[in-house]
Amino acid sequence: MKIRSVAMAVAIAVAGIAVPMSIGTGASAAAGITVKGTAPGAAKAFLMTKKGRAYRANVDASGAFTITGVPATVVKNATLQFTDSTSKYLGTAVFRVVKSGKFWKSIVGLKAMKRGTLNVGALKNMDGWYKAAKPAAAGTAGVRARDKSGKPKGAGLAGRVKLVTAKVATMSTLQKLAATTCPDGSPKDADLNGTETGQDLDCDSVPNAIDVDDNGNGSLDILDQSTNDRDDKSNYTASIATYSDMRASMESKLNINAPGATLSSLTTNIGSLLSGKDASGGGFSLAVFLGDWSLIAAAGTAPDAVYIECPGIKWCDAVGGTGTALINGNSEMNEISGAAEYWKTPKEWKSFASTEFSQAGIKASDSYKTNGLYKFTQNNQVRWAAFLTPNYKEADVATVVRANDVMILHSVAGGNDVAIPVTVSPFFVTTPYLKSATADGVKVDKENANFGKGHMKIGSDGKLGLEFWRPQRMVLEGETGPAGFESFKSQHGLNYGINVSSARINGQQIQPSAEVGCAGAEVDSYYKSTTLKTSTKSYGDPAEDPASDFWALKDETGDSDPDNVLDLEINLKDCLSNHKPAHFSKQRPDLVGKTVGEVLNIKWSDFVSSGDNWIELTLTGVGSPSTNGYNRSVLQFRVYPSAWNGTIAGSSGSGSNNNSGSNNNSGSNNNSGSNNNSSGSSSVVRITPTNSTASFTVTGMSQSSCNKTYAATDGWCSSPATSITIFTSAASVAVDTGSSPSIKCSASNGGKLLTCTVPGGEPELLLNVKATT
């Protein structure tokens, strides 16, 4: 069973008991420095250390807060951060403003303390930052202010401000800058300005853990490989972050440029996807997926348990009682005994304990029982993950599921509970959208009904030309979108590519067992574009990095550039017939030497043999790798041979193979965004290969992760369904109806294809399937 991927975060409970107002270091929490003051409008106050650890307190109705148990060794030039009652980030405290040459400097670091209480006094809410009435608490570390008011450059902007003065903000350039000065050329404070989670690399006052553009180069971290260099962890400032996957079909019209799109219709469609109740085959998911090294860096030791706290965020607040999120497993755990059965249905995140999955078994924490992450090992690396669907279905979903909310990640080792503030990374809320498609010299657009539904011909030469619009995200503070859609921002700077998600060839449904692309070092053999740059270096060596094969076309424009229409042409025929992905040598040695068509089990000659055949493609816009995954925005559509008469036959919904934003280094086909909802009186069907000598494929299940190819020793799948199609490319496939007599199957295509009808109301039906060579 392919277990799907999804996620985001936050809750505050230990053994079912609310966490104290401030959290220190185990038994020493009562000792140490006390920091107090008033911050009107805030609900939470955080003292943020260099390593990213937070000591916290509630802010009462009068604005007063008292943070206790802070070790004296971490107070010097630590910063104070604030959030409101919904975990929205309110900004950094500025304790003093001083003249620095011809510029002004905002002192945001606290002064050193050996013992006692540090009173920061009255802080004034300045809309995006706080300003102290008196400088008594000021340390020495600071950032360049906009003017003599002391307002930092990142205030009220979530840290999204271009500060780098170098023309090209490469990682080497940024490293050199960080070693000497801040990106804007101002003096660097060693305690404050650096690459640690709690530091401020670009000197804009927003800590790296919360800043959406850590290095100040004008590119969001979700797009920027210079801040996501996983091979250089000393500069991996976005080491703890979420990533997302948004996908939809053409019929969803999920783009501000879609024909007839209005603010009302777009908001409704986005809300449907964010809530998880969309029925068009689309989906939305968010993921927390961390290597333990990122937690060790902040906490100082490897955790025994990890959980997330999100006070006031409706969809995930377990203690507040509003949490609706569902947690799912992921494909990387497929080899762990019992994992497939454990994750056959998603679980309520608010009652999910931090859990370890290993070959020895599945062990849940007895103490940390809400909003837990699960632990497993991938490629000899310990991982902690939570793949979530928000599952929030109220009318305000589009404002409740939002970016830049501050979550608290807890890394627990023994009695030591370390709180690490992180932010919900910006995410896509729409997908790319096709303006036109051209095949054999014929162009179709919105005037063509089939095109509007996501169905179109591909050329007899195997080529398909596409014009399309970029996907959008919600604006961040300080941004505004185009007239009529002011809340939306088209995302420049993405990479694009086309992948096959499924097909139906001569009556047989095909589900790929691996994700493959048509680029790598041979990108110019299969793609052409006048607006996108074909590149083999966007994600690394094509011989090692699958992303260079999947998404090799780069939009090199910035967000301030015009929102022009993009274009590409793909030669799918040549890709299927000739392209042998180089990364298989590192990622999938079992597939080395195979063409894309051989991996997918799709021959071009078979595809064009009937006008009823189709291949489902995905046009994906993707950002940089983020904590083992990619932020994706995916449009699903179908192409037919040139002999197609325009009649749409077979299943009409897209999205049967929803790949998540995971890094896919293992070559697994991670599924997310699938529709878990059963309807009516559906039954649960368990699929088991029995005495098979060949693989077989199952489609038609209402949970998309069950639509897959099963090998002789593969596991099982469980999902509500009313009808199933089972087929094999081998000699024949058969069902043991003795174990499930109420399922009726009819054979066709010489015994290679079974169409089975499943009655409703059955708690579980066992379907033993035998495929033979």
N, C-alpha and C positions, 0 to 999 in steps of 0.2 A: 504493500500500500504506500502510495506517495503521500506523505504527511505535509500539509501545506504550511506556508510561512506568512506571518503578518505582524504589527505591533506599535506601541508607544508606552505611556507610563504614569504611575504614582499612587500611594496609600500610606497610612501611618499606623501600624499596629505591630506589637510584639506579643506573641502568645495571646492575641485577642485583646490586649490592653493597650490603650493609647500611649504613645511615646511621650515622655516628659517634655515640658516646654523647651528645654535646652538639653542637648545631648553632648556629653563629654567623652572621656576615655575610660569606660568601665567604672571601676571603683573610685577613680580619681576625679570623677565628674564634679564633685562638690568642691574640690580644691581648685587652685589656679586663679586666673584673673577674671573679674567681672566687668563686663562692658554694658553700660546703660545709656539711655537717652530717650528722646521723643522723635517720632517720625510719623506725622499725621498722614492718613490715607493708606498706610501700609498695614498688612496683616501679619507678615513674617519679616523678621530681621535676621540676616546671615552675616557672621564674621567669616570671611573667605580667606583661607590660608594659601600660601604659595603652591602647595601640592594639590589644591582643589578641595580640601576637606572644609566642611562648614560646621560652625557652632551656631546654634539657632535659638530663637525665642519667638513666642507670639507677641504681637503688638496689640495692646488693649485699645478700648474705644477712645481713650484720651490721647493715644499715640505713644504711650510709654512702653519701653521694652527693657528687659534685663537678661543679658546673655551670661551664663555662669560656666565655670569649669574650663576656661580657656587656658591652655598651657602658656606660661610666660614666654616660652621660646618661639611661639608662632605669632605673637601679637605685633611685633615690629613690622610695619608696612603691610600688614594684612588690610583688607578692605571691607567695608560694610555695604551689603546689597539688600534690596528690599523687593518684596512682591505683595500683591493685593490679595483679597480673599478668594480670588479665582486662580491664583498662581500666575497672574500676569506680571511680567518683569517691570519694575518701576524705576530701577536705576541704581547708581552708585552714589555714596555720600562724598562730598567734597568738604574738607575741613579747613582749608585755607587757600587763598589766592595770592601768588607772589609774582613779582616782575622777574622775567628771565630774559636778559638782553632786551630786544625790542618786542618780545612776546610775553604772554601771561601764562603762568603755570598753575594748574589745579592740583593741590596736594590731596591725594585720595588715600594715602597710606596712614595707618594709625601710628602713634608714637610708641616707643618701646616701654614695657612695664615689667617690673620684677615681682610685684605683689599688689594686692588691693584692688581698687575699683577705678576704672577709666570711664569718666563721665563725658560723653561726646556732646552733651547738652541738647539744646533745641535744634532740630534739623527742619529746614523749610522745604516743603514739596515744591520743586521747581518744574514739574511736568517733564519727566524723563531723567531727573537726577535730584539729589537732595543737597542742600547747602547748610553748613553749620553756622550758627549765629556767632560763635566764638571759636578761635583757633586752638583752644587748649588741648585738643586731642590729636592735633596734626603731627604726623611723622615727617619723613623727608621725601618719600617717593611720590611722584606726580606725573601728570600728563599735560601736554600743551592745551591750553584753553582756547576757545574760539575768540574770546575777548576778555576784558577785565572783569566781567561778571563771574568768570570761573566756569562757565558751562563747558564741559568736555566735548570733544568732537563727536563722540559716539552716543552722546545722551539723546534719548528719544528716538533713536534710529536702530535699536537692537544691535548696535555696533556695525551697521552697514554704511560705511563711509570710506571712500577711496583716499588713502593716505600715502601710498607708496609713490615716491617721486621718480623711481626708475621707470624707464620706458617699457621694459619687459620685466614683469614680476615673476621671474623664475625662482625655483627653490634656492638655487645657488645665490641669486641676488638677495633674496630675503634673509638667507643665513648671514651674509656679509653685513646687511643692514642691522640685523638683530644683534650682531656681535659688537657694534659700535654705537649706533644711534637708533632712535625710533624711526619708523618708516617715513614720517614727515620731516625727518632731519633734526628733530629736537633731541636733547640729551637723553640718554638711556639711564634708568634706575635699575640696577642689577636685581634688587629685591622684587621689583614689580614687573619689569618688562622681560619676558622670556617665553619659553614654550611649555611650561608646566600648566596643568589644568586650571589652577587658580591664578595664574599670572595673566598679563595683558600684553601679548606680543606686539600688537600694533599701536599701543599707547593711546587708545581712544576712551579708556575708563571702563570698558565692558570686559569682564574676565573671559578668557578663552573658552571656558565651559559654557558660557551663555552667548558669546559673540557669534553672530551668523556669518561674519567674515573675519576670522581670527587674525589674518595677516595684513588686512587693510589694503589689499590689492584691487578692490572693487568687484571681486568675484565671490559669490556666496560659497561657503564651504561645501555645499552639496554639489557644486560644479567644479571645484578647484582642486586639482591634483597636487598643487604645491603645498597644500595644508593637509593632504591625505596620502602622503608618501609612506605606505606601510613598510617599505624596506628601510626607512630611516625614522625610527620611532622617536629619536631625539627631537624631531621637528614635526611630529604627528600631533598637531594641536587639536584636531577634531577626533581624538581617540575615543571619546565617549559621546555618542550621538545616535539619533534615530535615523532610519531611512524608510522610504515609503514606496508603494506600488499602486498606481492608479491606472485602470484600464476600462475601456468601453468600446462599443461598436459605433458605426456611423449613425445608426438610427438614434443613438442617445443624444446626438448633436451637442456633445460636451466640449464646446469651444465658443469663445465670444464671437468668432467669425462664422460659425455655422449658419446656414440659411434660416432666417426666421428666429434666431436666438434673441431672447430678451433677458433682462436682468431677472425677471420672475421665473422664466422657464429654466434658465441656467441654475438659479438658486435651488429650484425644486429638484432638478436632475442631480446636482452635486449633493444635496441633502440625502437623496435616495442612495447614492453610492457610499457616502460616508457612514450612513446608518447601517449598511449591510443588508438592506431590504430590496435592492435593485434586482429586477427580474430579466434584464436585457442581456445577461451573460457577462456584465462588467463586474468590477470589484475594486475595493480600496483596502489597503492594509498598511500598517506601520510596524517597524521592527526595532527591537533593541537586541543587538547581537555583538557581544564583546569578547575579546581575548582577555584571559585573566591578568595579563601583564598590565593592561590599562587600569585595572582595579588595584593591583599591587602597587602601582606607581602612586596612586592617591592615598591608599590606606596603609601601605607599608608592609602588608602581608597578604598571602592568598586567603580568600574568604572561604568560610564553611557554608554560608548562605548569602543570598542576595535578594533583596526585594526593593520595591519602588513605592514612593509616597507621593500622593498628588492631591493635597487638600484643596477643595473647592473646584476641581476639574470634574465636572459632572459624570463624564463617561468612565472615569477610572478611580474615583474617590471611594475606596472601600470603607474607611472608617466613617465617612459622612453618610454612607448608605446609598449613594447614588450610582455607584459603579456598575456599568452595564457591559464592560468589555469581556470578550471571550479570548482565551489563550489557546493556541494551537501548537502542535509539534512541528518539526521541520525534517526535511528529507535526510539531513546529515545523520539522523539517529536511526535510520532504517536498519542498520546492522545490529542494533542493540536488542537483545531478546526481550520481548514483551512490549516494546515501544509502539509498534504498529497497533496492537490491540488497545493499549492505553490511550492512544490519541485517535481512536476511530471516531470520536465525536469531540468537538471543542469543549472546554470547561470554563466555568465562570472564573474570571481572573481574581475577583475580590475574595474568593475562598480557595485560591490555589497556593499551596505552600511551596516555598523554595525547595526544589527537588533535584536529586542527583540521579542521572541515568548512566549506567555503566554496564559492562558485560556481566558484572556480578549481580545486577538487579536494579530496581528502582526504589530509591529511598527518599521519602519526604521529610522535611524538617518538622520536629515536634514543637518548635517555638515560633517560627516565622511563617505564619499561615495565611497571609494575604498578599496579593499582588507580587507573588514570587517569580523569580527567574529560575530556569532549569539549567543544570550543568551537564555537559557531555564533552567528549574528546573528539576532535576532528583533526586529521593530519598531525597527530601527536601534540596538538595544541588544546589546552583546556578552554572551553567556551562557556559563556553564560548568555542565555537568550530568553526573550519573550516575544513571540510572534502573535500579534493581536488584531482583532477586528473590534472597532469601537462599539458596534452594536447599539448605538444610541439613536433612538427612533423618534425623538421629540422634534417639534417644528423648528427649534433653534439649533439644530445639529450643525449647521454651517458655521455658526459662531462659537459653538461649544468645542468642536474638534478643530483646534487652531494651532498655528505655529508659534514658536517662541515662548510658550508657557514654560515655567521653570518646574522641573520635577526633581525629586530628591532620591537619588540612588543610594541604597544602603549596602555596604560591604561589611559583613559580620564575620568575625573570627573570634571564637570563644565568647567572652563577655564584652568584646570590643566592637561597638557598632559605629562605623564611620559613615557619616552623611556626606554625599558628594552631589552638589547641585549640577544639573544638566538641563539642556533645553530641548524642546521638541523642535527638531530641524524643520525649516520651511519645506513644504511638500506640494506636489502638483494637485490641483483640484479639477483640471480638465486634461484632455488628451490632444495630441496632434490631430488635425482634421483635414481631410482631403478637399482641395478645391476642384481638382480635375484629374482625370486619368487618360492617358493616350496609349493606344495599341494599334499596330498596323496603320498608323497615320490617322486614325479616327480618335477624336477627343470627345470625352463625355464629362458632364459636370452636373450641377444641381438640377438642370432641366431634365435629366434622365432619372426616371423613378428608381430603376434598379441601382444606379450609382448611389442615390440618396440612402438606399438601404444597405449599402456596403457590398454590392455584387457587381462585378465588371469583368470584361474579357481581358486576357493577356495576349500579346501579339503571337502570331504563328512563329515568329523568330525567337520567342521566349522573352521578349523585352516588354517592360511596362514602365511608362513615364508617369510620374506623379508630381503634382503641385500641391503644397500643403501649408497650413499655418502652424505656428509654434503652439505648444501647450501653455497654460497659464497656472500661476499660483496666486494665492491671496496676497494682497499688498502687505508689506511690513510697515511699521511706524515710520512716518516721514515720506512714504511713497504714495503715489496716486496713479490710477490707471486711466485708460482713454474715456472720453465722454460717453456716458451711459453705462459704463462698466468700470467705474472708478475703483472698485474693490479688487480688481483683477490686474495682474501684471504678466504680460507675455514673457516667457523665460528664454532669453538668449543664451548662447554659449553651450548648448547641449551637443552631444554626439547622437547620430541617428544611424539606424540600420533596419533591415527587413529580415524577419525570420519566419519559418514555417511552424505553425502551431498545430495543425491537423490537416487531414485531407480525406476525401472520399473518391476512390478510384475504382471504377467498374463495380460499384456496389459494396466495396470493402472500405470500412472506416479505418483510417490510419492515425495513430497517435505516436509521435516521435518519442523515443526512449532517451534521447539526449538533445540538448540545445546546441544548434549549429548555426554558423553564419556564412556569409558569402564575401569575406573580405580578407583580413590578414595582409600579408605582403602582396597578395594578388588583387587588392581592392580595385585597381584600375581596370582589371579584366572583367569585372562584373558590375561596377557602378560608374555612372557619369553624373555630374551635377554642375550647374553654373553658379550656384549660390553657396554650396557646401564644399569644404576642402576635403579631398580624400587623403587620409593620413594613416600610416601604419604605426605611429608612435604615440597615439593618444593615450593608450593605456599600457604601453610596454611592448616588449618583444613579442611579435605574433607567434613565435615558436613556444612561448610560455604563457601568455596572457590571453584567455578566451575572449575577453572584452574587445581586444583588437580585431577579432574575427567577427564579433557580433555587431559592433557599432563603430564603424571606422570613418564615418562622414561627420565632419566637424563644422558646426556653426560658429564662426570666429567673430561674430558681432557681439557687442555689449548691450546691456539693458537700455542704454541711452540712445542706441541706434534705432532707425525706423523699423517698425514691425512689418517687414516685407514678406512676401510669399516665398517659401523655400521650394526647391525642386530636387528631384533625383530620378535617375533611370536605373532599373535593375535588369540584368540579364539572368533570369531565373533558370532558363534552360541550361546555359553553360555552367552555372553554379552547381546545379544538381548533377550534371554529367561529368564535370572536370575538377571541381574544387575539392582538395583534400586538406582539411584544417591541420595546420602545423602544430597547434597546441595539443593535439591528441597524444603526441610523444611524451608530454609531461602530465597531462590530465587524464587521458583515456587511452592507455596503451592497447586496450582491446579493440580500439577503432582505428589504429594507425594504418594508413594506406587506403582507407575507405573514402569514397567520395561522399559529398553531402547527400546525394540521392540514395546511395547505398545505406547510409546511416538512417535516413528517413524511410527507407523502403518505398521510394517513389521514383519510377522511371518516367522520363519525359514522354517517351513513346506510348506508355500506358495512359498517361494523363490526357494526351491529345486524341486518344482513340475513341472518345465519346464526349459529346457536348454536355452530357450530364455530370461529368466529373468536375470536382472543384478542389482547390487548395486554399486553406485559410492562412492568411499572412498577418503578421503584426508589424506595424510601423512604430518603432520605439524611439522616444527621445530619452536620453539617459545622462545622468550627471557623473561625478567622480565616484570611485569606490569609497564607501563610508562604513567603517566598522564591519567589514566583511560582506557588505552588500552594496547595491546600486539603487539610487533613486530613479525609478522608471515611470514614464508616462506612455501608455500603450494604446494604440488604435488597432482594432481587429477588423479585417474585411476579407472577402473571398474573391478569388479570380477563377475564371472558367476558360476552357480552350476557345479558340477562334470559331469552332463549330457550334458553340452554345447559341441556342435560339432565344434566350432571354427568359425562359421559364425557370423559376426558382423551385427546385425540388429538394426533398430530404429535409433534414433538420435545418431550421433557419436561424437559430441562435448562435452567436459567436461566443468564444470564451471557453471552449471545452478544454483548453490546455493553458491555464493561467499561470505563467511562470512568475515567481516572486522576484523581488529585487536582490536575492542573495547572490553571493559571489560565484557560486557554482564551480568552485575550483575542483570539486570532486567529480564534476561532470554529471552530477545528479540533476534531475529535472524537477526543481522545487515548484510546488504549486501553491498559489495563494489566490485570495479573492474569489474562491469558488462559492457557489450558492448552496449553503447547507440547509436551506429550508425545505422541509417536506410539505406536501400538500395533500389535503383530503385524507384518505385512509391508506396511505402507501405502506408497503412492507419494507422491512430491513432484509437485505440480501447479502449473504456472505459468500464470496467467491474463493474457491480453493482449487488449485491445480492438483490433479490426481493422476498418477501414473502416466504423465505426459512425457513425450519425447520431443516435443516441439513447443514453441511459445504460441500464445493466442492473445487476442486483443479484445477488450471489453469497451463498449461505448453505450451511451444512452442513460447512464446513471445520473441522477440529479446532483450528486456531489462530484464535481469535476475531477477530483483527485482519484476517483475510482475508475475513470476512463483511462486505461493504460494497457500496456502489454505485460502479460504474466508469463514468466518462465516456469519450467517444470518444478523448480524448488522455490518459487516466489511465495510470498506470504498470502494474505487474504485482504479483502476489501469489504467494508460494510457501508451501505448507504440506502436511504429511501429511494425507491424506483418503481415505475409502473411498466417499463419495457426495457429490454436489454438486447443489444446486438453483440454477438460473439463470433469472431472470425479468425482464421489463420491463413498464413501464406504457404503453409505446408500442405500435407495431403488432405487432412480432414480434422474436424473438431466435433466432439460429442459431449452431451450432458448426461450425468447420472441422475435421471429423473426419479429414481427410487428414493433418493434422499430428499427430494423436494417435489413430490408429485403434483402439487398445485401450480407449479410453473410449467407452462406449455410452450414448447419450442418447435419451430418448423425449420427444416434445412433447405438450403438452396446453394447454387454455385458449386455443384458437385460435392456437397458435404463440407465445404470450406466456410460456409456462412450459416449461422443460426440466428433466428429472430425469436426472442422469448418474451412472452407476456406474463407479467407478475401480478397476482391478485392483491387487493388491498386488505389491510387489517391484520396482517401476520406479524408477530413480534420479531421473528427471525427465520429466514429460510436459508438452508444450506444448499449451495449449488456446486457440485463437484464437476469440474470440466476436464476433459481429456483431449489433448491435441496430439496427433501422431504425424510422423514423417512419412 
